[in-house]
Amino acid sequence: MNSKQVVLWVLAILIVNVTWAFVSQSEASYEINSSSQTEAEREVNIAEFFGFSKPIPSRLEMTFYSIDAEDKSFSYSLGNTQTSIAQGTGLAPASLVWNGEIKPGEYIMNFESTGSVTTDQTLYTQPFMPYRLNGHIVASLCLIVLSFAEVAIKGVLQSRKTRSADASQTFEKKGTQSSGGTPYADDEQSPWRDPIVL
């Protein structure tokens, strides 16, 4: 592998890792409730990442509206029978933000109010962030393996090409031989000479 190829592979590793760094920070949104359709109980399903269940960095944004323009109390809770993720109370109108980590699984968002209160509740997750370091390692190792595989394949092809050329040259050097194995002195003695044109 020459210096130019090394530089190109190093650039490829840098590009792939920078791309993964941006991808790992991307967010996925999950709408739980909306002001046009607010439910007292909503299911929230956080999927695993290819079978892995590391806690996922998350942000829950909530806005509460009082329909009749009067202060109304509300309460919310996100969790399941084993875990309480987030909970709180307040007076609408209000805006709240919760930040933390959520393990993949099934959860319930419960919402209650003393009057006509609607809410926008959206959960933002970063599903790739827990595996950011793993992604950098895997991407770099894959590119390194590909670079060595490229060198090996080119070496095998070049070796075959060289052997084929050597065999062709050896055949040409042997020339045409008689049945006794002795090379003919000239074309006149060879049985494969050009036909005589009368």
N, C-alpha and C positions, 0 to 999 in steps of 0.2 A: 504494500500500500504506500503510494507516494504521498508527499507532503500536501499536495492539493486535495487528494481524497480525504486525508485526515482532517483538514480544515472544513471540508464540506460536511463530514459526519459530525464534527463538533458543533457546527452551525445547526444541523438538523436536530441534535439533542437539545440545544438551547431553545430552538423554536418550539419543539414539542413540549418542553417543560414550562415555557412561558404560557403556551396555550392552555395546558392543564391547570396552571395556577389561576387563570381567569375562569376556566370552567368550574373548578372546585369551589369558587366563591359565588357562583350563580345561585339564585333563589328560586324556589318553586312555591307558588301561592296556592292556598287551599281556603276557599270561601266556606265559612261555617254558617253564618247568618247574614242576611242583607236586610236593609230597612224596608224593602218591599215584601219580604217574606221572612219574618222572624218566627222561629219555633222555640218552644220551651225546652226541647231536648233534641240534640243533633248528634249523630255518630261522626266520629273523626277517626279515620284510618291512616296510620303512618306506616308506609310499606318499608320492608327491609331492603337493603342494598345488596343484591345478589346473594341472599342468604345470611348476610352479616347484620348484626343488630346493635351497633355502637350508637350511643346517644347522639342525636342530631341537633346542632345549633338551630334555635328557632326564635321567632318573634311573633307575638300575638298582638295585633292592632285592633282596638275596639272603639267604636263611637256609639254613644247612646243618645237617642232623640226622644223628647217628650212631645207627643202629638198635640196635646191641648195647651202647650206653652207654659205649663205649670211644672214645678219641680216634682219629680216622681222618683221614688227610691227603686233601686234594682240590685240584683245580686247575680253573680255568675260563678261557675266552677267547671274546671276542665280536669278530667281524670277518669279513673275506673275503680273497681273494688279494691285493687292493690295499691294504687298510686294516686296522689293528688298533685296535679301539675300546676294549676293556677286557680286562684279564686279571689273574689273581692266583692265589695259593695260600694254603692255611691248614689248620687242624685243626678238624674238626667235633666238637662243635657250635660254630657261629659265625654272626654276622650281619654283612653287609657292605653298603655303599652306594656306588655310583659315580655321580658327577654330571659331565655334560659335554654335548657336542653331537654329533648324529648326522645325517649327510646321508642323504636318502632313497635307498633301494637295498635290495639283498638281502644278508643277513649270515647267519653260522652261529654258534650258541652251542655250544661244545664243553665237555663236562664229564667229568672223570675223578676217580676216587677209589681208594684202596688197599683199601677194605673196603665195608661196607654203609652207604653215605652217600646220603641223599636230599636234595633241595633245592627250595626255593620261589624262583623267579626271575621277577620281574615288572618289565617296562620301562614307565616312565611318560614320555609325551612331551607337549609343548605345541606342537601343529602350527600354531597360529595366531600364536604369539608372534613369529616372524620377520617377520610381515606386519602387526604391530600399527600402526605408523605409517601404512603404506599404507591400512589399513582406516579409520583416522581421516580421512585426506585424502579418500578416495573417498566415505565416508558424508557428510561435510560438503559436498562439491561436489555430490553428488546432491540433497541437501535444498535447497541454494541454487538449483540449476537448477529444481527443482520449484516453489520459491517464485516465481521469475520467470515460469515457465510459467503458474502459476495467475493471476498478475496479467495476463499477456498474454491468456489465454483469457477472463477476465472482461471485459477491455477490448473484445475482439472481439464478445462477446455483447451487451454494453451498446451498442456502436456499431450493431449490426444492429437492436437493439430500438428505438433512437432513430430510425434511418432508416425503419423500418417505421411508427412512430408519425407521423413527418413526412409520409410518403406518404399515410397515411390521412387526415390533416388536409387535405392539398392536394386530395384527391379530394372531400372533403365541401365545400370552399370553392367548387369549380368549379360544383357544382349540376348540374341537368339542363338540357341545351341542346337547341335546335331543330335541325332538319337543316341549317340555315344556319350553325350554330355560335354563334347568339345565345341567351343564357340566356332562358328564359321569364320573363315579368314576374311571374306568380303561378301557383299550382297549377291555376287554371281553364284556362290556356292549354297546360298540359303534357299530352301524350298519355298520360302515365303517371299521371293523376289517379285517385282512387278511383272505382269504379263508382257510378252513381246508383241508389239503392234506391227502387223505386216503392211 
